């Protein structure tokens, strides 16, 4: 419960931009197991992860490295793919991330436009029906 409260506390902080807000909430969430540092797959994954981060322009995640839950999650996911014998095509994963990013940006733009249309603050929930 404390973790959930910590994550929700960031939602009410109007001084944070949406990127920082989402990042702060993400950091507050519980994360899966760390990759096995002894496994050779982890070394392989760790060597591959900077490539998509650089290509996608995720410089903060790249700079934070192992401190970032996103970075650790990418390493763990790539290591799991390698360990299970699945191809870990970083180029394919980068293209998928780029496609998801474009779809997300479009969706956020639509949400903000709808919020303005109904007199709501973009990105925030308001109780009751929208004003007419």
N, C-alpha and C positions, 0 to 999 in steps of 0.2 A: 504494500500500500504506500509506503514512504516513497518508493521509486515512482509510482504513478503520480503521487502528489507533486513530486519534484518536476516531473515532465509537464504536468498541467500548469504549474506555476509559470512556466515560460510562455504559455499561450496568452496569459493576461498581460504580459509585459509589452505595452504598446511602443516602447522605445526601440525595440528590436525590429530589424528588417526581416522579411520573410525567410531569407536564406539563413540568417543567424538564428531566427526563431525555430526553424525546422531542425537545424543542426543541434541546438541546445536540447530540444526535445528528444532527438535521436540519441544523444550522448546519455540522457537520463534513463533510457530504456535498457532492460537487461539484454545481454547479447549471448550468443551461443558460445560453445567451447572454443578456446584458442586452438590454433593448429598445433599438432604434435611437432615440437621443435627438433626432435630426433629423426623424424621421417624425411627421407630424401625428397618426397613429393612437396614438402613445405619449402625446401630450398628452391626447387624448380618454380613453384608458384610465386615465391617472394621475388625471384628474378624477373618474372613476367609481369607482375602487377604494375610496376611503374609505367609501362608502355601505354596501356589505355588511359591511365590517369593523366599522363602528359598529353596524349592526343585529344582527350576530352577537355583539357584545360582545368582539371581539378587540382589546381596547384596547392591549395590549403591542405587537402587530404594527403597529397604527395609530400609536402613539407612536414606534416605531423607524423607521417609514417605510422609506426606501431602504436602511437598514442591514439590514433583515430579509429573509432569503431568501424568505420567504412573500410579503411585500409585492412584492418584485421579480418573483417568479414570477407573481403575479396580474396585475401591470401588463403583463408580457410576453405572458401568455396572452390578456388582453383586447385588447391591441394587435394580436396576430396574428389574432384573430377579426375585428376591424374591417378590417384590411388585406386579409383574404381575402373580404370582403364578406358575412360571416355576421353575423346580428344578435347583438349583445352585450347581451342583456337581463339587466341586473344584478339585477333582481327575481327572475328565473328562477334565476340562478346562486345567489342568496342562499337561495332556497327549497331548492335541491338541497343546498347546504352544510348547511343546518339539518337536512334529512332524513338526510344522511350522519352528522352529529354525533349525532343521536338513535340511529341504528343502532350507531354506534361505542360510545357510552356503554352501551347494552344489552349489547353483546358483551364489553366490558371487565368489566362487572358479572358476567356469566356466567363469565368466565375467573377472576375473583377468587373467586367462590363455589366453583368447581370446585377451585381451588388450595387453599382452606381445607379443603374436604371431604377431599382426599387428603393433607393435612398438608404441603403445599408452601407456600413463601412466594409470595404473589400477585405476578404479573408477572415471576417469575424462573424459569429452567429449572433442573431438578435432574436429575442423572444417575441412570440406573437406573429401574426401574419404581416407580410410586407405592406407598407403604406400604399394606398391607391391614389 
